[in-house]
Structures are given as C-alpha cells and as structure tokens.
C-alpha cells in the first residue's frame, strides 16, 4: 500500500543541517519493520546505558512496551483511527495514531469531536535522555501540526486532545495547548487540549 | 489536505521542539493485555519476566544476588525483568528451575511461559517496571499473583502426568 506524503524538514542536531523529510499519511509495513528492526534495538541500548549510569527509572523511555504492529493492525479494522509517519534518511523517524471518536473537554466545545492523539512516539535516537543528544529535531511538531490539519479537514476546527508523557508536557504547553491536569483514568498523565483558536494561532502564516 | 507553508515556517516550527523526549498516549498495558487480577485468576498471561521478578522478591534477593544464585550474568538477570524483548535461553530457565526446585514438568511449563513472554513481549511490562530493583516484601496482591502462577504450573504438570 502506498500512502500520500507531504514534504517536511527535520534538523540534524549533529551537523545543524536541514534534512528533507516526509509526512506520510499512514503507517505501512516498512514503518512497522523500522520500528521492529531499528527502534527496538536502539531502545534496548538506551535502557542499558541508562541502567549503567544509574538513571532513575522514571527518567527512562516510557513507551518501550508500545507495540506498533498491534496498534496498526487494530487501527485497520476501525474507521475512526488515522495514522501518520515521519520518514527521513531512509528511516521511520516518528509514528502517530489518532482517534476521531473522542469528545472535547473544553467548556465552550464540550462534547464536540476532536482529534485525539492516541499514541505519538518518536524514534529512540530522536529522544534525549540523561544528557544524550537527539539525532533529528522536529518530528514532534510535524505530527502535532498534522493532527491539527486533520482536525480542520474533519470539520473539528482544529481541536486536538492528548495525554502527554511527563517529559513532554512543556512542549505541548508551548504549542498553546490547555492543561486540564492529571487524568486519573490515564495513569495520571496530564490531559491537554488544543482549542480552535489555538489551532489557528499554530497554523498562522509568518 | 496538507497545508502549504514555506520552508522557513517549518524550520521555525521544528526548532520549537525541546531537547527532551516528545510523546503522547497511555503508558498502561493495552486493551487485551492481562491485568493483575485476571492473571491471578487464570494463572496465565503472566510473563516470565513477572514470574522471575516475583520469585526473586519472594526470596528476598536483589538482582545481583539472584543472578549469582542461579548462576547467570547480572546483565541477563536485568534483561529478563526489564527488557520485554529479551529472549530467555532454555539454559537460563533450567538454572532458575534447578535453583528453586521446580520439577522437570514444571521446568517444561516454565519454558512455556518463556515462549508466551517472547510472543507477547509487551504484556504488562510497566506493572513491575521501576520496581525491579526492589528486594522488599511482596504485597498481598503480588503474592497472590505468584501463587496463582505456581498453582497453574503445578496443575498443568499434574495433568500432564495423569
């Protein structure tokens, strides 16, 4: 299966160069294979290094148990899911699955549909742990922007919701998302929502 | 419909990404994965990693002590409990079974648990993640889970011998 793509960019933090990337409107077998054959060993190496350095477990990668093969298989049977990948340098750099069936919580849009970011994960080498430097910067903003675009396309006016991993909260706050606080139903992860006004600001032309 | 923005616009956006990890989504076990209570009831769905973790803590051993007791490398003992994708070797299962006096039949069942662990490596990793360094006493729930697994292994061994 071939998916549509849109040109994007990542920043190589080793060289400072801008690297061409693609936003892929789907997750296919090559992306799942990248997750399995490249992401998992890289994650194992990171965990081994963190263990050796005595880094506390809460600071370790929190998504190592996510099984993207299962998530993709599940999404193929359910209409309300959409999936995205970011690729660059011949490798999958980030993955996202969103759910279109969840309601907004914001008071003036309560109960209305939004794009709920079910899962968003960037490749292990694009994450920074305990002082390590990430390889490419930018996959997160590319995927969040894709979620906002999808929300507008679906008539949801840019509304996006998600439960942030603890280490990512500052990013979502800087993107203008509203913090609804810890959600006891989702491991006390903080729930954030992008309003339609926030979406307009995010997509504003320079 | 993809939005049309200049390269400069995208560069400004991607450079907003902080140094830390970016991610979103539930970090709990996914739907269909065993819960603690279900595993306790069924004695199944418990991974080899969990089994070893509970066994070690029941014995009051640190990971180092456990590795030494069963004659495996520390790195392997850590991997068994912490790396959901680690493939346990039959030799290691045998060492553990010998140390804790499991019968040959139980050993076979342990190997079965190992296969399940390989097939479904993500099951409930976080149930014991961040606690594997502990050597403290098991909670009642954890003890129930361990006992349920041991009972299930014994039952299967008994049925196999019948």
Interface residues (C-beta under 8 A of the other chain):
Chain A: X6 X8 X9 X10 X11 X18 X23 X40 X44 X47 X48 X51 X57 X58 X60 X61 X62 X63 X64 X65 X66 X67 X70 X71 X117 X118 X119 X120 X121 X122 X127 X128 X129 X133 X134 X137 X138 X139 X140 X141 X142 X145 X149 X153 X162 X163 X164 X165 X167 X168 X170 X171 X172 X174 X175 X186 X187 X189 X203 X205 X206
Chain B: X1 X2 X3 X5 X6 X7 X8 X9 X10 X11 X12 X13 X14 X15 X16 X17 X18 X19 X20 X21 X22 X23 X24 X25 X26 X27 X28 X29 X30 X75 X78 X82 X83 X84 X85 X121 X122 X125 X126 X129 X130 X133
